[in-house]
Every structure is written in structure tokens, then in C-alpha cells.
Amino acid sequence: MVYDEFSDDVKNTYAKMTTDRGRCADDKFYKYFYNLLETGANYVDFSFVRLVKTVDERWVEAIEQALQSLQYVILNPRKFIEEEREVVNIAIARNISTESVRHLLQHSNFIDEYNEKDGTVIPNRILNVYKEESLNTYENRFICTLVGELQFFVNKRYDAIFEASKDELGAYLEMNSKVDNYTETVDYKMQIKIRDKQTDKVNESEQDDIFSRVIRIHRVVNTLVSSEFITTMRRFPAVQHPIVKTNAIKKNKDYQACYQLWNFMHSYSQVGVTVNLVRQDPNISRDFEKDIYDSIVWNYTMLHNYLDHVDELNIDREPRKKEMDNQYIRQVLEEIVQGMPNLPDATLRKLIQNELTTIQNRRKQEKKTAEKAMKKKRKKFLRSVSDKG
């Protein structure tokens, strides 16, 4: 998929940019400033939402199987000779045939004069027969109605695939940090939004991709709707379900294919598209946190690199101690869970509970021991003061 290739490119670039990052691990200023970040006031908000779409291939195949036949019958519609008979004034008669003469002989009241010498007949009215080709056949009206319903059928599913929840997709990262490095205060704010456009531009070379097939069907069907045949046939009444199987629909393979597509659409009640929102766990791992802090260090050093007058920093100060908070505890638990993916949840909870109980008991014991030691020292001190008195 195109998206997977793009993702690989991004990961390759990330790997190149972070290859030499380990060199900073022993840098004194890097350690100093990283410690300030870890112990400073930080707010991080991270989320990632992506649509996972699954298309029911049955409706795509049903349309594809009938599409060529549908195009053929539209380009080669069935026609019949439509005849219109009307008695008109002789002055406006334009098409006098043998049938007109035969009709006149049967209606002598239309004759004004008759010359017996030369047999000349002068009528006042005569039957006019108009004959012209017409598209108004049941089969053509069936095809026109089918194309209209097919357009609605396809567009509904096309919109569900390519238009759903556009604005809700993508990645979001916000970072607010405040650092006191003894001689200055650093306020850092960062916000990144990556919105997935869910574009319908899919690589056309991927012929086996279901989305490319849906795009092609959508394009072809909407082109057929605007064809001259469909435009002409719209003035005739639509047909109703079920379709009458005329001889042409029974025997002609192209009309049979269209008939099967009609029945499929009228029996297919599913949407045909499943759209699921996939959200990434918002917990920020240690590695992710380190990348964020590294970006802050980079931006700070970059800014200072272009400043002419900067107060000197004492980077040999004692490192600050990091306070335990809920986020830090969640990160630690997240690393434990990721490190033991096959361990059952119940066993993992019991293991953590047992270790936590052990640590708490040990700390209580250490506290008692320390208190006893303090009491002994205090008694010894009081005893020595009493002896001196």
C-alpha cells in the first residue's frame, strides 16, 4: 500500500536522524539540561486516530461482472419503428402512401371532386402516416432505471468509504514544559497536528486493490448517467421491480447480466463498507518521552547558538531528584506489561501486588530499624549529657 511505503520512508529518516544521538549521552550539558526537563513541570497530550475500512467485495464483483454488458447495451440500444396515423387537411399532408389511398377509398366523404375522364381525385382530408425510430422499449426503460439505481447504490457506498470522518483523523501531540535552570526560565510549547485527508487518490497501478476498483466503478457509472442514451430515456417512465423477463432479457447475454445485477441490488441490504476508528494507546513510553525531551534540548541549544550574550550556566550542580507522579508510574507499568506480553493479566497483577507488598514491608522494617537506631543515639546522648552534669 502507498501509506505503508510512506510510513517506511518516515521510519528510515527517523533512524538516520537518531543514529548519532547516543553521542550526547555522555555530554555534561546534555545530562544537566535533560535532568532539568525530567524534574520540571511538563504537560504532554498525545493521541492518534485512524480509520480502518473494510469493503464487502461481493457488491464490487457483482457490478464489475455486469459493467461491460451495461456499457454495450447503452451504446447499442434496442429500437423499433413507431407509427403515428392521423387524418389531416390535404394542404398539410406530407407523407402520402398506398395506405393513405386505401383509407381514402374507404372514406369517400373526404373526397371533394372526382374527374371521370382522367380519374383525378381531389380530397379535402387524407390519412397521414408518420414512421420513425423510437427508443421507447421496455428493455431500454429497464436499462435507464437500472443505471439510475446503480448510481445511487454506488455513490452511497463511495461516500461511506472516502468521506467518513475526515476531520477526526490523524495524530496530535502537544507539549508544554517549564524549566528553571537557576539563571533563567525556559518556557517551551510545541503542538503538532497531522490530519489524514483520506484522499481518494489511490495508485491506479494497484489493480487488485479494492479501493482502486471502487473508484473505477464510481467513475464509470457516473459517466454512463450523463450519456446521450440515458439523457434521452429520462422522459420515458421508469420500470418497477420485479422486472418482466421479455424475450430479449431472457435470450440476450448482455441483458441477462444487467438483469442479474438488478436482482442483486434489490436483494443486497448491507452498507457494504465497515469503518472502524482505531485509537492508539495515549500512554507515552520512555522512548517517546526521551525523543520529546531531546527535541527540546536541540531547540534550546539551537537558539543559544545564535545568541551573542548568554549568562554562564553552572552545569556541575547536583542533579535534581525526580518526583514520582501518576504519569511516571503509568510509564513504568507500561514497560512492565510490554516486557511480558504473554503473561496472563491475573498473574501479572498478582506479581506486581506481591512485589509492592514486599517493598512496602521492607521499607516499614527499614523505618523501624532507623527509628530504633535514633532512639539508641538519643538515649546515649542524654546519658552522656547527664554524666557530664
C-alpha positions in Angstrom: 0.0 0.0 0.0 1.1 3.6 -0.6 0.6 4.5 3.0 2.8 1.7 4.2 5.6 2.8 1.8 5.3 6.4 3.1 5.5 5.1 6.7 8.6 3.1 5.9 10.3 6.2 4.4 9.5 8.2 7.6 10.9 5.5 9.8 14.1 5.3 7.7 14.6 9.1 8.0 13.9 8.9 11.8 16.5 6.1 12.1 19.1 8.2 10.2 18.4 11.3 12.4 18.8 9.3 15.6 21.8 7.2 14.7 24.4 9.5 16.2 22.2 10.7 19.1 23.9 8.3 21.5 27.0 10.5 21.4 25.2 13.1 23.5 24.7 10.6 26.3 28.0 11.5 28.0 27.8 15.2 27.3 27.8 17.2 30.6 25.4 19.9 29.4 23.0 17.3 27.9 22.9 15.4 31.2 22.4 18.7 33.1 19.5 20.0 30.9 17.9 16.6 30.5 17.8 16.4 34.3 16.1 19.8 34.5 13.5 18.6 31.9 12.8 15.3 33.8 12.3 17.2 37.1 10.5 20.2 35.6 6.8 20.9 35.0 5.7 19.1 31.9 2.4 18.5 30.2 2.1 16.1 27.3 -1.0 15.3 25.3 -0.8 12.6 22.6 -3.4 10.9 20.5 -3.6 9.0 17.2 -6.8 8.1 15.4 -7.0 6.3 12.1 -9.9 4.7 10.1 -9.7 1.1 9.1 -12.1 0.4 6.3 -13.2 -3.0 5.1 -15.2 -3.3 1.8 -17.5 -6.2 1.1 -16.1 -7.5 -2.2 -19.4 -9.1 -3.2 -21.1 -5.9 -4.4 -17.9 -4.8 -6.2 -17.7 -8.1 -8.1 -21.4 -8.0 -8.9 -21.1 -4.6 -10.6 -17.8 -5.4 -12.3 -19.4 -8.5 -13.9 -22.3 -6.6 -15.4 -20.5 -3.3 -16.2 -19.2 -4.3 -19.7 -22.7 -5.6 -20.7 -24.3 -2.5 -19.4 -21.9 -0.3 -21.4 -22.7 -2.3 -24.5 -26.5 -2.1 -24.4 -26.2 1.6 -23.8 -24.1 2.1 -26.9 -26.3 -0.3 -28.9 -29.9 0.3 -27.6 -32.9 -1.6 -29.0 -35.1 0.4 -31.4 -38.4 -0.1 -33.1 -40.4 1.7 -35.8 -43.1 3.8 -34.2 -46.0 4.6 -36.5 -48.4 7.5 -36.0 -51.6 7.7 -38.0 -53.5 11.0 -38.3 -56.2 12.3 -40.7 -55.1 15.8 -41.7 -56.1 18.6 -44.2 -54.7 17.8 -47.7 -52.8 21.1 -47.6 -50.5 20.0 -44.8 -50.2 16.3 -45.8 -46.6 15.4 -46.3 -46.4 11.6 -46.5 -49.0 10.1 -48.8 -48.6 6.3 -49.1 -50.6 3.5 -50.6 -52.2 3.1 -47.2 -53.4 6.7 -47.4 -55.0 6.0 -50.8 -56.6 2.8 -49.4 -58.0 4.8 -46.5 -59.4 7.4 -48.8 -61.3 4.8 -50.9 -62.9 3.6 -47.7 -63.9 7.2 -46.7 -65.4 8.8 -49.7 -66.7 11.7 -47.6 -63.1 13.1 -47.7 -63.3 13.5 -51.5 -64.3 16.9 -52.9 -64.0 16.3 -56.6 -63.7 13.3 -58.9 -62.9 13.6 -62.7 -64.3 10.6 -64.5 -62.3 11.3 -67.7 -58.8 11.0 -66.3 -59.7 9.5 -62.8 -58.3 12.5 -60.9 -59.4 12.6 -57.3 -59.2 15.8 -55.2 -59.7 15.1 -51.5 -60.1 17.7 -48.7 -58.6 15.4 -46.0 -56.4 12.4 -46.1 -54.7 9.9 -43.8 -51.1 10.8 -43.0 -48.8 8.0 -41.7 -45.6 9.0 -39.8 -43.0 6.4 -39.2 -39.8 6.9 -37.1 -37.4 5.0 -34.9 -38.1 5.1 -31.2 -36.1 4.0 -28.1 -39.2 3.6 -26.0 -38.9 -0.1 -25.4 -39.3 -1.9 -22.1 -35.7 -3.1 -22.3 -34.4 0.4 -22.8 -36.5 1.7 -19.9 -35.2 -1.1 -17.8 -31.6 -0.2 -18.6 -32.3 3.5 -17.8 -33.9 2.7 -14.5 -31.0 0.3 -13.7 -28.4 3.0 -14.3 -30.2 5.5 -12.0 -30.5 3.0 -9.2 -26.9 1.8 -9.7 -25.7 5.4 -9.4 -27.4 5.8 -6.1 -26.2 2.4 -4.9 -22.5 3.1 -5.8 -22.4 6.8 -4.7 -23.8 5.9 -1.2 -21.0 3.3 -0.7 -18.3 5.5 -2.3 -19.1 8.4 0.1 -19.1 6.0 3.1 -15.6 4.8 2.1 -13.9 8.1 1.2 -15.8 10.8 3.0 -16.4 9.4 6.5 -14.9 11.3 9.5 -12.2 13.2 7.6 -11.7 15.8 10.2 -11.3 13.4 13.1 -8.3 11.5 11.7 -4.6 11.8 12.3 -2.0 12.4 15.1 -1.9 15.1 17.7 1.0 15.9 20.0 1.1 18.9 22.4 4.0 19.6 24.8 4.2 22.3 27.4 7.3 22.5 29.6 8.6 25.0 32.1 12.3 24.6 33.2 14.2 26.6 35.8 17.9 26.3 35.2 18.9 28.5 38.1 19.8 31.6 35.9 16.9 31.6 33.5 13.4 30.2 33.0 12.6 28.3 29.8 9.0 28.0 28.6 8.6 25.5 25.8 5.4 24.9 23.8 5.0 22.6 20.9 1.9 21.5 19.0 1.9 19.1 16.0 -1.3 18.0 14.2 -1.2 15.5 11.3 -4.6 15.2 9.6 -5.3 12.4 7.3 -7.1 13.7 4.3 -8.5 10.2 3.4 -8.0 11.1 -0.2 -9.5 9.0 -3.0 -6.3 9.3 -5.0 -5.1 5.7 -5.0 -2.3 4.3 -7.1 -4.1 3.2 -10.3 -1.3 0.6 -10.9 -2.6 -1.4 -8.0 -5.4 -3.1 -10.0 -6.0 -5.7 -7.3 -6.7 -3.1 -4.6 -10.3 -2.9 -3.7 -10.3 0.8 -3.3 -9.0 1.3 -6.9 -11.8 -0.9 -8.1 -14.4 1.1 -6.2 -13.0 4.4 -7.7 -13.2 2.9 -11.2 -16.8 1.7 -10.7 -17.8 5.2 -9.4 -16.2 6.9 -12.3 -17.7 4.6 -15.0 -21.2 4.6 -13.5 -21.4 8.4 -13.2 -20.1 8.7 -16.8 -22.9 6.4 -18.0 -25.5 8.5 -16.2 -24.6 11.5 -18.3 -24.6 9.6 -21.6 -26.8 10.6 -24.5 -28.9 7.4 -24.3 -29.7 7.9 -20.6 -30.5 11.6 -21.1 -32.9 10.7 -23.9 -34.6 7.9 -22.0 -35.3 10.0 -18.9 -38.5 11.3 -20.5 -40.0 7.8 -20.5 -41.5 6.2 -17.4 -39.3 4.0 -15.2 -39.9 0.3 -14.7 -40.8 -1.3 -11.4 -39.5 -4.3 -9.5 -39.7 -7.2 -10.3 -38.5 -7.0 -13.9 -40.6 -8.7 -16.7 -38.4 -11.1 -18.5 -39.0 -10.3 -22.1 -37.6 -12.4 -24.9 -34.6 -10.1 -25.2 -33.9 -10.2 -21.5 -34.2 -14.0 -21.5 -32.1 -14.7 -24.5 -29.6 -11.8 -24.8 -26.5 -12.4 -22.6 -25.9 -8.7 -22.1 -29.5 -8.1 -20.9 -29.2 -11.2 -18.7 -26.1 -9.7 -17.0 -28.0 -6.5 -16.4 -31.0 -8.4 -15.1 -28.7 -10.3 -12.6 -27.2 -7.0 -11.4 -30.8 -5.6 -10.8 -31.8 -8.6 -8.7 -28.5 -8.4 -6.7 -29.0 -4.7 -5.8 -32.6 -5.3 -4.8 -31.6 -8.2 -2.5 -28.5 -6.6 -1.1 -29.4 -4.6 2.0 -26.0 -4.2 3.7 -24.0 -1.0 3.6 -21.1 -3.0 2.1 -18.5 -0.9 4.0 -17.2 -1.4 7.5 -15.5 1.7 9.0 -13.7 1.3 12.4 -11.9 4.0 14.3 -8.6 2.7 15.7 -7.1 4.8 18.5 -3.6 4.4 19.7 -3.0 4.0 23.4 -2.2 7.6 24.7 0.4 6.4 27.2 3.8 7.8 26.3 6.6 5.3 26.6 10.0 6.1 27.9 11.5 6.1 24.4 8.8 8.5 23.2 9.4 10.8 26.2 13.2 10.7 25.5 12.6 11.8 21.9 10.4 14.7 23.1 13.0 15.8 25.6 15.8 15.5 23.0 13.8 17.8 20.7 13.6 20.4 23.5 17.3 20.2 24.2 18.0 20.6 20.5 15.8 23.6 20.1 17.2 25.2 23.3 20.8 24.7 22.2 20.0 25.9 18.7 18.5 29.2 20.0 21.5 29.7 22.3 23.9 29.1 19.4 22.7 32.3 17.8 22.7 34.5 20.9 25.7 36.8 21.4 25.4 37.3 25.1 24.5 34.4 27.3 24.9 34.1 31.1 27.2 31.2 32.0 25.5 28.2 33.5 26.9 26.1 36.3 26.3 22.7 34.9 28.2 21.0 37.7 25.3 21.4 40.1 23.9 18.5 42.0 21.2 16.8 39.8 17.6 17.3 40.9 15.6 14.4 42.1 12.6 13.4 40.0 9.3 13.4 41.9 7.1 10.4 41.4 3.8 11.2 39.7 1.0 9.2 38.2 2.4 9.6 34.7 5.8 8.2 35.7 4.1 5.2 37.4 2.0 4.5 34.3 5.1 4.6 32.2 6.8 2.1 34.4 3.8 -0.2 34.4 3.5 0.1 30.6 7.1 -1.0 30.2 6.5 -4.0 32.5 3.4 -5.1 30.5 5.2 -4.7 27.2 8.2 -6.7 28.5 6.0 -9.6 29.4 3.3 -9.8 26.6 2.5 -13.4 27.2 2.0 -13.2 30.9 -1.7 -13.6 31.9 -3.3 -10.4 33.4 -4.2 -12.2 36.7 -0.6 -13.5 37.1 0.8 -10.1 36.3 -1.5 -8.3 38.8 -0.5 -10.8 41.5 3.2 -10.5 40.7 3.0 -6.7 40.9 0.9 -6.8 44.1 3.4 -9.3 45.8 6.4 -7.2 44.8 4.7 -4.0 46.0 3.8 -5.6 49.3 7.4 -6.9 49.7 8.8 -3.4 49.1 6.3 -1.8 51.5 7.1 -4.3 54.2 10.9 -3.8 53.7 10.5 0.0 53.9 8.5 -0.4 57.1 11.2 -2.6 58.6 13.9 -0.2 57.5 11.9 2.7 59.0 11.6 0.8 62.3 15.3 -0.1 62.3 16.1 3.6 61.7 13.8 4.7 64.5 15.4 2.2 66.9 18.8 3.4 66.0 17.7 7.1 66.5 16.3 6.2 69.9 19.5 4.5 71.0 21.5 7.5 69.8 19.2 9.8 71.7 19.4 7.8 74.9 23.2 7.6 74.6 23.3 11.4 74.0 21.1 12.1 77.0 23.1 9.7 79.2 26.3 11.4 78.2 24.8 14.9 79.0 23.6 13.6 82.4 27.0 12.2 83.2 28.7 15.5 82.4 26.2 17.4 84.6 
